Amino acid sequence: MTPPRNPVVCITGSSSGFGLEAAIAFARREYTVVATMRDVSRQTALVNRLTTLGLMSRVLIVPLDVTDAASIRAAVDTIDQRYGRIDVLVNNAGIAVGGFLEETSDDAWHQLLETNLLGAVTVTNTVLPMMRAQQQGRIIFLSSLGGLVPTPFLGAYCTVKFALEGYAETLRLELAPFHVDVVLVEPGAFQTSIWQTPMTNERTISAYDHIRGPLLALYQESLPNHLGNPRIVASRLVAIATSRRPRLRYPVGRDAWQEIYLRKLLPWRLYERLIRKILKLERQDSEGNRRHSRSSSVGRR
Ligand SMILES: NC(=O)c1ccc[n+]([C@@H]2O[C@H](COP(=O)([O-])OP(=O)(O)OC[C@H]3O[C@@H](n4cnc5c(N)ncnc54)[C@H](OP(=O)(O)O)[C@@H]3O)[C@@H](O)[C@H]2O)c1
């Protein structure tokens, strides 16, 4: 089926970061944009940018909290009544939680699952009847480098993104007969407000302190130097929406490409040795001295 002249894109989490940039990027390309956000009082940044660019007329701001099924239903009904279709859904809304896995509270796990996985599932299920009826549609999930590569101290976040990857892979197969494409976007680290949350956690277990210090120092030292511009991700989203036959996966950013391919290419034992060395997660003896891995002790002999 030929796509309409002004396709309709619905984006979750448009108040900041990738969602905000995506709303602008799609509007520039003459999409009809439904920029949804859980709290519409946080629309000022988006509205100011759109107004300056003269793009406000192409964007409708609609409340949508991905953890609230009634708000998702209401948003999709609004879009249906107004435009009668959704051509592209960008499941972008997400949160991050930091901390070692043992430290991550049940509440944090629930919040992550409900927002980053079940939220995307409910939004998708609510939009799908329209896309199936259209016999055309594209669903893009903001996964992450962390959806394929385990990242200590972001373990709960990674676990849920890994689950999102499995969901999207299966969904892609199931929706192929309906001409609905499913795509995963896997950014590395980009400069958005999500980084204001992940390095904090409510409870800490002091036994981890000796690895927490060096690990956080390493992250904090390296991260600010390679946080990418979120507009790069936004323009990739538009490119995916307009591509004739989108792939399943799109890593974005040099860190994403490097780490995903390193994880894929190296056998686990080698990969683990490398990562533990870089992140200073080597075994320690009872006095707290780092024990060298077999290869390095052989080297010293
Ligand atoms: N930035 C990165 O380095 C990076 C890398 C890989 C993947 N990602 C993924 O990219 C996506 C967007 O994140 P971002 O980096 O752009 O961070 P961000 O600037 O913090 O944006 C997250 C957006 O999600 C919204 N949100 C949170 N909970 C929501 C809920 N229950 N219902 C609806 N909206 C909700 C936030 O709304 P409020 O403004 O109301 O909080 C905000 O608009 C996330 O899925 C994230 O996991 C980010």
The ligand as an SDF file (V2000), in Angstrom:
LIG
                    3D

 48 52  0  0  0  0  0  0  0  0999 V2000
   20.3950    8.8700   26.3140 N   0  0  0  0  0  0  0  0  0  0  0  0
   21.0170    7.7380   26.1340 C   0  0  0  0  0  0  0  0  0  0  0  0
   22.2450    7.6700   26.2410 O   0  0  0  0  0  0  0  0  0  0  0  0
   20.2330    6.5080   25.7330 C   0  0  0  0  0  0  0  0  0  0  0  0
   20.9480    5.4380   25.2120 C   0  0  0  0  0  0  0  0  0  0  0  0
   20.2670    4.2980   24.8160 C   0  0  0  0  0  0  0  0  0  0  0  0
   18.8910    4.2510   24.9140 C   0  0  0  0  0  0  0  0  0  0  0  0
   18.1990    5.3070   25.4420 N   0  0  0  0  0  0  0  0  0  0  0  0
   16.7300    5.1780   25.4860 C   0  0  0  0  0  0  0  0  0  0  0  0
   16.1470    6.2630   24.8080 O   0  0  0  0  0  0  0  0  0  0  0  0
   14.8320    6.5030   25.2990 C   0  0  0  0  0  0  0  0  0  0  0  0
   14.6380    7.9890   25.5500 C   0  0  0  0  0  0  0  0  0  0  0  0
   15.4850    8.3970   26.5960 O   0  0  0  0  0  0  0  0  0  0  0  0
   16.3110    9.7590   26.5760 P   0  0  0  0  0  0  0  0  0  0  0  0
   17.7410    9.4030   26.5920 O   0  0  0  0  0  0  0  0  0  0  0  0
   15.7980   10.6650   25.5320 O   0  0  0  0  0  0  0  0  0  0  0  0
   15.9970   10.2950   28.0550 O   0  0  0  0  0  0  0  0  0  0  0  0
   15.0750   11.4860   28.5990 P   0  0  0  0  0  0  0  0  0  0  0  0
   15.5390   12.7790   28.0460 O   0  0  0  0  0  0  0  0  0  0  0  0
   15.0760   11.2990   30.0710 O   0  0  0  0  0  0  0  0  0  0  0  0
   13.6470   11.1610   27.9930 O   0  0  0  0  0  0  0  0  0  0  0  0
   12.8340   10.1370   28.4970 C   0  0  0  0  0  0  0  0  0  0  0  0
   11.4090   10.4810   28.1650 C   0  0  0  0  0  0  0  0  0  0  0  0
   10.5620    9.4130   28.6240 O   0  0  0  0  0  0  0  0  0  0  0  0
    9.5110   10.0030   29.3350 C   0  0  0  0  0  0  0  0  0  0  0  0
    8.8730    9.0750   30.2740 N   0  0  0  0  0  0  0  0  0  0  0  0
    9.3890    8.5020   31.3770 C   0  0  0  0  0  0  0  0  0  0  0  0
    8.4450    7.7480   31.9720 N   0  0  0  0  0  0  0  0  0  0  0  0
    7.3310    7.8720   31.2250 C   0  0  0  0  0  0  0  0  0  0  0  0
    6.0120    7.3400   31.3290 C   0  0  0  0  0  0  0  0  0  0  0  0
    5.6350    6.5490   32.3480 N   0  0  0  0  0  0  0  0  0  0  0  0
    5.1130    7.6640   30.3520 N   0  0  0  0  0  0  0  0  0  0  0  0
    5.4530    8.4750   29.3370 C   0  0  0  0  0  0  0  0  0  0  0  0
    6.6590    9.0400   29.2030 N   0  0  0  0  0  0  0  0  0  0  0  0
    7.5860    8.7240   30.1450 C   0  0  0  0  0  0  0  0  0  0  0  0
   10.1150   11.2000   30.0320 C   0  0  0  0  0  0  0  0  0  0  0  0
    9.0910   12.0670   30.4730 O   0  0  0  0  0  0  0  0  0  0  0  0
    9.2970   13.1100   31.6940 P   0  0  0  0  0  0  0  0  0  0  0  0
    9.9250   14.3060   31.0620 O   0  0  0  0  0  0  0  0  0  0  0  0
    7.9190   13.3520   32.1830 O   0  0  0  0  0  0  0  0  0  0  0  0
   10.1880   12.4350   32.7000 O   0  0  0  0  0  0  0  0  0  0  0  0
   10.9370   11.7500   28.8760 C   0  0  0  0  0  0  0  0  0  0  0  0
   10.1380   12.4770   27.9940 O   0  0  0  0  0  0  0  0  0  0  0  0
   14.6950    5.6230   26.5380 C   0  0  0  0  0  0  0  0  0  0  0  0
   13.9470    4.4900   26.2100 O   0  0  0  0  0  0  0  0  0  0  0  0
   16.1230    5.2490   26.8700 C   0  0  0  0  0  0  0  0  0  0  0  0
   16.1980    4.0200   27.5490 O   0  0  0  0  0  0  0  0  0  0  0  0
   18.8380    6.4260   25.8590 C   0  0  0  0  0  0  0  0  0  0  0  0
  1  2  1  0
  2  3  2  0
  2  4  1  0
  4  5  1  0
  4 48  2  0
  5  6  2  0
  6  7  1  0
  7  8  2  0
  8  9  1  0
  8 48  1  0
  9 10  1  0
  9 46  1  0
 10 11  1  0
 11 12  1  0
 11 44  1  0
 12 13  1  0
 13 14  1  0
 14 15  2  0
 14 16  1  0
 14 17  1  0
 17 18  1  0
 18 19  2  0
 18 20  1  0
 18 21  1  0
 21 22  1  0
 22 23  1  0
 23 24  1  0
 23 42  1  0
 24 25  1  0
 25 26  1  0
 25 36  1  0
 26 27  1  0
 26 35  1  0
 27 28  2  0
 28 29  1  0
 29 30  1  0
 29 35  2  0
 30 31  1  0
 30 32  2  0
 32 33  1  0
 33 34  2  0
 34 35  1  0
 36 37  1  0
 36 42  1  0
 37 38  1  0
 38 39  2  0
 38 40  1  0
 38 41  1  0
 42 43  1  0
 44 45  1  0
 44 46  1  0
 46 47  1  0
M  CHG  2   8   1  16  -1
M  END
$$$$
